[in-house]
Amino acid sequence: MRIVLRIVLGLACAYVAGFLLFVLSLPRMKASETRADGIVALTGGDERLRSAVALLERGAAQRLLISGVHPSTTKAELRVLSHGGERFDCCADLGYEAADTRGNAEETAEWAHDHNYQSLIVVTSSYHMPRSLTEFAAAMPDERLVPYPVEPSDVDLTGWWHDPGTLHLLHSEYVKYLASFVITRFENHTQPSPQDRSAFGRDRPASS
């Protein structure tokens, strides 16, 4: 019984330590000279959208993808909300397919492939950045990802332990990050290589 209690206690301590490390290592600083082929903004807050559009307008990348847009939202509405200018009109694309972070990664991977982009600035909330980068790296292993974290005005990361709402938000994101980390690693190890797929006939030309 004591061994079981020690194991449970050890796992609990590791979980809490991991959560503290997760919070303390959240990205806070933005690069002053951020450059990439493209920009992707993950919907979920006005700060994300405005920050991404500001990057586009000052020429930090060629195009912007706003991923996870609600089907009823128009580009004209987002232009007003984000204070977009001429570059928004010509070079901002809206993605309507993504419903979660994995969907954002898949939608962005297709967009980046279509434009032959090799590097992306990822704009999302700081607490959402670790999970986003995990999913994006799994979907685009050869892409250079540049994190551009945004701190929402309603989330106080400096005194998070005093605010039950922020504590709950961070803990929920930590659980999702752990799940994402484990799932993407498992999928990477179980996914067949191109040679394996060919051997099973998936990529093999049909015989005449």
KEZA-975788 format. One line per 5 residues: number of its first residue (from 1); for each residue x, y, z of C-alpha. Coordinates in steps of 0.1 Angstrom, whole numbers, plus 2048, in hexadecimal, padded with zeros to 3 digits. Layout:
% residues N
NUM> X,Y,Z | ...
//
This chain:
% residues 208
1> 800,800,800 | 81C,818,808 | 82C,811,7E6 | 80C,81B,7D5 | 809,83A,7EA
6> 82C,844,7E1 | 826,83E,7BC | 806,853,7BD | 818,86E,7D1 | 835,86E,7B9
11> 81E,871,79B | 80B,88D,7AB | 82B,8A0,7B3 | 837,89B,78F | 816,8A8,782
16> 816,8C7,797 | 83B,8CD,78F | 833,8C9,76A | 816,8E2,76C | 82C,8FC,77E
21> 847,8F7,763 | 82D,8FB,748 | 820,91C,756 | 843,92A,75D | 850,922,73B
26> 833,931,727 | 841,948,70D | 83D,96D,716 | 855,980,6FF | 850,987,6DA
31> 86D,989,6C2 | 873,9AE,6B8 | 87C,9A4,694 | 863,988,68C | 865,97C,668
36> 857,95E,656 | 846,953,636 | 824,953,645 | 810,95C,664 | 7F4,947,674
41> 7DD,955,68E | 7C9,93C,6A3 | 7A6,94A,6AB | 79C,94D,6CF | 7A2,971,6D8
46> 7A3,994,6C9 | 7C7,999,6D5 | 7D2,97C,6BF | 7C1,989,6A0 | 7CD,9AD,6A5
51> 7F1,9A2,6AC | 7F2,98C,68D | 7E4,9A7,676 | 7FC,9C0,684 | 819,9A8,67A
56> 80B,9A5,657 | 806,9CA,652 | 82A,9D1,65C | 837,9B7,643 | 842,99C,65B
61> 836,981,642 | 826,97D,620 | 803,971,62A | 7EE,96B,649 | 7D7,94E,650
66> 7BC,953,66A | 7B4,92F,674 | 794,923,684 | 77D,940,679 | 758,93C,681
71> 745,933,661 | 72F,952,664 | 74C,96B,668 | 756,97F,64A | 778,98D,640
76> 769,9B0,641 | 75F,9AB,665 | 782,99F,66F | 792,9BC,65D | 77F,9D4,673
81> 785,9C0,692 | 7AB,9BD,68C | 7B0,9E0,67E | 7BD,9D1,65D | 7CA,9E5,640
86> 7D5,9E0,61C | 7E9,9C1,623 | 7CC,9B1,635 | 7B6,9B6,616 | 7CF,9A5,5FF
91> 7E1,98C,615 | 7CB,97F,631 | 7BA,95E,62D | 79E,950,642 | 79D,92B,64D
96> 77B,91E,656 | 782,8F9,65B | 795,8F7,67C | 781,8F1,69B | 79D,8EA,6B4
101> 7C3,8EE,6B6 | 7CA,8CE,6A2 | 7B3,8DB,688 | 7C6,8FC,688 | 7E6,8E9,681
106> 7D7,8D4,665 | 7C7,8F2,655 | 7E7,906,657 | 7FC,8E9,64A | 7E7,8E8,62A
111> 7E8,90E,627 | 80E,90F,62B | 812,8F3,612 | 7FD,905,5F8 | 812,924,5FB
116> 833,911,5FE | 83C,921,61F | 859,915,634 | 854,92A,653 | 836,937,667
121> 830,950,683 | 817,940,69A | 801,959,6AD | 7ED,94D,6CA | 7E9,952,6F0
126> 808,94B,704 | 7F7,92F,718 | 7EB,91F,6F8 | 80D,921,6E6 | 81D,900,6F4
131> 800,8EB,6E7 | 7FE,8FE,6C7 | 823,8F9,6BF | 820,8D4,6C8 | 803,8CF,6AF
136> 813,8E5,694 | 834,8D3,697 | 823,8B2,693 | 80F,8BE,674 | 82D,8D1,665
141> 84D,8C1,671 | 863,8D3,657 | 853,8F5,65D | 866,910,671 | 84D,91C,68C
146> 852,93E,69C | 83D,943,6BB | 82C,965,6C0 | 81A,962,6E2 | 7FF,97A,6EB
151> 7F3,980,70F | 7CD,984,711 | 7C2,9A2,725 | 7AC,98D,73B | 7C7,974,745
156> 7E0,97E,75F | 7FF,968,75C | 813,97B,776 | 7FB,972,792 | 7EA,954,785
161> 7EA,941,7A6 | 7D4,95C,7B5 | 7B9,95A,79B | 7A4,93B,79B | 798,941,777
166> 7BB,944,769 | 7C7,926,77E | 7AB,911,76F | 7B3,91D,74C | 7D8,915,74F
171> 7D2,8F3,75E | 7B9,8EB,743 | 7D2,8F5,729 | 7ED,8E1,73A | 7D8,8C1,738
176> 7D0,8C7,714 | 7F5,8CD,70D | 7FF,8AC,71D | 7E5,89A,709 | 7F0,8AB,6E9
181> 815,8A3,6F1 | 80E,87E,6F7 | 7F6,879,6D9 | 80D,88A,6C0 | 82B,876,6CC
186> 817,856,6CA | 80B,85E,6A7 | 82E,867,69B | 83B,845,6A7 | 81E,831,699
191> 81A,843,677 | 828,82D,65B | 845,83B,647 | 842,842,622 | 855,822,61B
196> 83D,80E,631 | 81F,81D,620 | 82D,814,5FF | 834,7F0,60A | 80F,7ED,615
201> 804,7F9,5F3 | 7F7,81B,5FD | 810,82E,5E8 | 818,812,5D0 | 80C,817,5AC
206> 7EF,800,5A2 | 7FA,7E2,58E | 7EE,7E1,56A
//
